[in-house]
Amino acid sequence: MERISLLEPEIPTASKVYVNEAINTGWLSYTGPRVKMLENQVKEYVGTESAVAMSSGTGALWITLKALGIGPGDFVAVPTMTFVATVNAVIYTGATPVFIDCDKDLQMSPYHLSIATSTMGIKAVIPVHMLGNPCDMEAIEKSVHAEAFVIEDAAQALGSTYLNSDKKVGSWGLASMYSFSFNKIIAAGQGGMIVTNNTELGERLKYLSLQAKNNQELYIHNEAGFNMGMSNINAALACGQMEDIDKTLKEKDRVRNKYLELLGKENMYYEENGNGWLNAYKSKETYYEVATRCKAANIQVRPLFFPNHLQDGFLDYPYFGTHMAENKHETTICLPSSTTLTDEQIERVVKCVRGDR
């Protein structure tokens, strides 16, 4: 039986041409021309003043926190419903993550964020646009002190727009991160991007990410920097896909709309402004019941992220919420969402997750 995978990248011809060009010319490192090209593509697409390519999304979040002076003694609010990278970036700085429960739509709960803010001094907040669906950034911003840094984790949300807006997700807060990991909208294998409208911060991030070089020729460094630049190979892969991003998003819409037609909007975690990165179904069965059935049918599904406040390594960190994240984790099925899926394959997935006979 043909396997249906969760997310498979679709690499356009341009990406292959750019990668071969990088290999043939010897431009492999962060000094290659495709890095700057990618930064310009993302900056223009999102509509921000600066874009800085990084070796990973996790590192991009971490170095942004470092550049803003976040460290020991500071509290940073993060969703409990997120990939662990968001949490790790905070812990790497020495700051304390403060876990916030999700709402019914899987997004960081503004209500519980406001309780955390009134209880302890939140220095920064990192909302995550889950599944590519946009958070209510206005409500989140109102839930923290005016002086708190708002840094968007838009790893999954390139191409999404804010609720009731044409403004691209990633252009709201002080800075925002996109991921170019192997399964994202732009799949470069590895890499990330920080965008910001604060050009001074953008220059600072670029400086720190490339070993803080004050004079490259004489190897002068006035402070400790980091080796976090994106390689020209990864950038080459991403550049070709950025040229095709509108086509990719159109195909994501097609896949999402087919699921909505067959499963019903009320049974999906769905926002019209979302990019359709990963479709998720509200099951009446547990994830494990559905996943067992899908595995037997050679269909790959995935659970939501395990709530981070329940992870063994994070039990001592503050948490504000009820049990929403746990409940959602138990009954949400992340469905195959590749742009190459056919209608017949989607129909096969739907029959399996519903348990149709």
C-alpha positions in Angstrom: 0.0 0.0 0.0 1.4 3.4 -1.0 2.7 5.4 2.0 1.3 8.9 2.6 3.8 11.0 4.5 3.0 13.9 6.8 5.0 16.6 5.1 7.3 16.2 2.1 9.2 19.2 0.6 8.7 20.0 -3.0 12.0 21.4 -4.4 11.7 23.6 -7.5 14.1 23.5 -10.3 15.5 27.0 -9.4 16.6 25.6 -6.0 18.5 22.8 -7.6 20.2 25.3 -10.0 21.2 27.6 -7.2 22.6 24.7 -5.1 24.7 23.4 -8.1 25.9 27.0 -8.7 27.0 27.2 -5.0 28.9 23.9 -5.3 30.5 24.7 -8.6 31.6 28.2 -7.6 32.8 27.1 -4.1 30.5 29.5 -2.3 29.5 27.2 0.5 29.6 29.3 3.7 27.6 32.3 5.0 29.7 34.6 2.8 28.0 33.3 -0.3 25.7 35.5 -2.4 22.5 33.5 -1.9 22.4 34.4 1.8 22.0 38.1 1.0 19.5 37.2 -1.8 17.4 35.2 0.7 17.5 38.0 3.3 16.2 40.5 0.7 13.5 38.1 -0.5 12.1 37.5 3.0 12.4 41.2 3.9 10.5 42.3 0.9 7.9 39.5 1.2 7.1 40.1 4.8 7.5 43.9 4.6 10.1 44.5 7.3 13.2 46.7 7.4 15.7 44.0 8.2 16.1 40.2 7.8 19.0 38.2 9.1 19.6 34.6 8.0 20.6 32.2 10.8 21.8 28.6 10.9 18.6 27.5 12.8 15.3 28.9 14.1 16.2 28.0 17.6 19.5 29.9 17.4 17.6 32.8 15.9 15.3 33.1 18.9 18.2 32.6 21.3 20.5 35.3 19.8 17.6 37.7 19.7 16.9 37.3 23.4 20.7 37.7 24.1 20.8 40.9 22.0 17.9 42.3 24.0 19.8 41.6 27.3 17.5 38.7 28.4 19.3 36.6 31.0 19.4 35.2 34.5 16.6 36.6 36.7 14.3 37.4 33.8 11.0 35.7 33.1 9.9 35.0 29.5 6.4 33.8 28.8 6.1 31.0 26.3 3.2 28.7 25.2 3.2 25.3 26.8 1.8 24.1 23.5 4.8 24.5 21.3 7.9 22.7 20.0 10.5 22.5 22.7 12.9 24.8 20.6 11.0 27.9 21.8 11.6 26.8 25.4 15.2 25.9 24.9 16.0 29.3 23.4 14.9 30.9 26.7 16.7 28.4 28.9 20.0 28.9 26.9 20.0 32.6 28.0 19.7 31.7 31.7 16.3 33.2 31.8 13.2 31.4 33.3 10.5 30.2 30.9 6.9 30.8 32.2 4.5 28.4 30.6 1.1 29.7 29.4 -1.8 27.3 28.6 -3.3 27.3 25.1 -6.8 28.5 24.3 -9.5 26.4 22.4 -7.7 27.3 19.1 -4.3 26.0 20.3 -2.8 29.5 20.6 -1.2 31.1 23.7 -4.1 32.1 26.0 -4.2 35.9 26.5 -6.2 35.4 29.7 -3.6 33.2 31.3 -0.8 35.4 30.0 -2.4 38.4 31.8 -2.5 36.4 35.0 1.2 35.6 34.7 1.9 39.2 33.9 0.1 40.4 37.0 1.8 37.7 39.1 5.4 38.1 38.0 7.5 40.5 36.0 7.4 39.2 32.4 10.4 40.7 30.6 9.5 39.1 27.2 6.8 37.0 25.6 7.2 34.6 22.6 3.8 33.8 21.1 3.8 30.9 18.6 1.6 30.8 15.6 0.5 27.2 15.9 0.1 25.1 12.7 0.6 28.3 10.7 -2.6 29.8 12.1 -2.2 33.4 13.3 -2.4 34.3 17.0 -4.5 37.2 18.2 -1.4 39.5 18.5 -3.5 42.4 19.7 -4.9 40.5 22.6 -1.5 39.1 23.5 0.1 42.5 23.4 -2.6 43.9 25.7 -1.9 41.0 28.2 1.7 42.1 29.0 3.3 45.3 30.2 4.1 47.9 27.6 7.8 47.5 28.2 7.9 43.8 27.6 9.5 42.6 24.4 7.2 40.8 22.0 9.1 38.3 19.9 7.0 36.2 17.5 7.8 32.6 16.9 6.5 32.4 13.3 8.4 29.2 12.5 5.4 27.6 11.0 3.6 30.7 9.7 5.5 32.2 6.7 2.8 33.4 4.4 0.1 33.7 7.0 -1.6 37.1 7.6 -2.9 38.5 10.9 -6.6 38.2 11.7 -8.7 40.6 9.7 -5.6 42.0 8.0 -3.4 41.7 4.9 -0.3 42.3 7.1 2.1 39.3 7.0 2.6 37.3 10.2 6.0 38.2 11.5 5.8 41.9 11.2 4.0 42.7 14.4 6.4 42.4 17.4 9.9 43.8 17.9 11.3 40.8 16.1 10.0 37.6 14.6 11.6 34.2 13.7 10.9 31.9 10.7 12.2 28.4 10.4 13.5 26.9 7.2 13.8 23.4 8.6 13.1 20.3 6.4 9.3 20.3 6.8 8.4 24.0 6.8 6.8 26.2 4.1 10.4 26.9 2.9 12.4 23.7 3.4 16.1 24.4 3.3 17.0 21.4 5.4 18.1 23.7 8.2 18.1 27.4 8.9 16.1 30.3 10.2 15.5 34.0 9.7 14.9 36.9 12.1 13.0 39.9 10.7 12.6 43.2 12.5 11.6 46.8 11.7 14.3 47.9 14.1 17.3 48.3 11.8 19.7 48.8 14.7 18.6 45.5 16.2 18.9 43.9 12.8 22.5 45.1 12.4 23.3 44.0 16.0 22.0 40.5 15.3 24.0 40.2 12.1 27.1 41.3 13.9 26.7 38.9 16.8 25.7 35.9 14.5 29.0 36.2 12.5 31.5 36.1 15.4 31.2 39.8 16.3 33.9 40.9 13.8 35.0 44.5 14.2 37.7 44.1 11.6 37.6 40.9 9.6 41.0 41.3 7.9 42.8 41.9 11.2 40.6 39.5 13.3 39.5 42.2 15.7 36.7 41.3 18.1 35.5 43.6 20.8 33.1 41.1 22.4 32.1 37.5 22.2 30.1 36.6 19.1 28.5 33.4 17.8 28.9 31.1 14.8 25.3 31.2 13.6 25.3 32.3 10.0 23.3 30.4 7.4 25.3 28.5 4.8 25.1 29.5 1.1 23.9 25.9 0.3 20.9 26.2 2.6 20.2 29.7 1.4 20.3 28.5 -2.2 17.7 25.8 -1.5 15.5 28.4 0.2 15.9 31.1 -2.5 14.4 29.0 -5.3 11.4 28.2 -3.0 10.9 31.8 -2.1 10.5 32.5 -5.8 7.7 29.9 -5.8 6.1 30.8 -2.5 2.8 32.0 -3.9 2.4 28.7 -5.8 3.2 26.7 -2.6 0.6 28.6 -0.6 -2.0 28.1 -3.3 -1.3 24.3 -3.1 -1.5 24.4 0.7 -4.9 26.1 0.4 -6.1 23.4 -2.0 -5.1 20.6 0.4 -6.7 22.5 3.4 -9.9 23.2 1.5 -10.3 19.5 0.6 -9.9 18.5 4.3 -12.5 21.2 5.3 -14.9 20.0 2.6 -14.6 16.4 3.8 -14.2 16.8 7.6 -16.1 20.1 8.1 -14.7 23.4 9.4 -16.0 22.8 12.8 -13.9 19.7 13.1 -10.6 21.4 12.1 -8.2 23.9 13.6 -8.6 26.4 10.9 -8.0 30.1 10.3 -8.8 31.5 6.9 -5.7 33.8 7.2 -3.4 30.8 8.0 -1.0 29.3 5.5 -2.3 25.7 5.8 1.2 24.5 6.9 -0.2 21.5 8.9 -3.9 20.6 9.1 -5.2 19.3 12.4 -8.4 17.3 13.1 -10.5 17.4 16.3 -11.0 13.7 16.9 -13.6 12.1 19.2 -11.1 9.3 19.7 -7.7 9.5 21.3 -4.7 10.2 19.1 -3.3 6.8 19.9 -6.4 5.0 18.7 -6.4 6.9 15.4 -2.6 6.7 14.9 -2.7 2.9 15.3 -5.3 2.7 12.6 -3.4 5.0 10.3 -0.1 3.2 10.9 -1.7 0.0 9.7 -2.9 1.8 6.6 0.6 3.2 5.9 -0.5 6.8 6.6 1.7 9.1 8.7 -0.1 11.3 11.3 1.3 13.2 14.2 0.2 14.4 17.6 0.3 17.9 18.8 3.4 18.8 20.8 3.4 17.3 24.3 2.7 20.2 26.8 6.1 21.5 27.9 5.0 22.2 31.5 4.6 18.4 31.9 8.0 17.5 30.4 10.3 16.0 33.1 13.1 18.6 32.4 10.7 21.6 32.9 8.6 20.6 35.9 10.1 23.3 38.1 9.2 26.2 35.9 6.1 28.4 36.5 2.8 27.4 34.7 -0.4 29.4 34.3 -3.4 27.5 32.9 -5.9 24.7 33.4 -5.8 21.5 31.4 -6.5 22.8 27.9 -3.2 21.8 26.4 -3.4 18.3 27.9 -6.9 17.7 26.5 -6.0 19.0 23.1 -2.9 16.9 22.9 -4.9 13.7 23.6 -7.5 14.2 20.8 -5.9 16.2 18.0 -4.6 14.5 14.9 -2.1 16.3 12.6 -2.9 15.2 9.1 -0.7 14.7 6.0 -0.3 18.2 4.5 2.2 18.0 1.6 1.5 20.2 -1.4 1.8 17.1 -3.6 -1.2 15.3 -2.1 -3.9 14.3 -4.5 -7.6 14.5 -3.8 -7.7 10.7 -3.8 -4.9 10.5 -1.1 -6.7 13.1 1.0 -9.9 11.1 0.8 -8.0 8.0 1.9 -6.6 9.9 4.9 -10.0 11.2 5.9 -11.6 7.7 5.7 -8.9 6.3 7.9 -8.9 9.0 10.6 -12.7 8.8 10.8 -12.7 5.1 11.0 -15.0 4.7 8.0 -15.5 1.1 7.0 
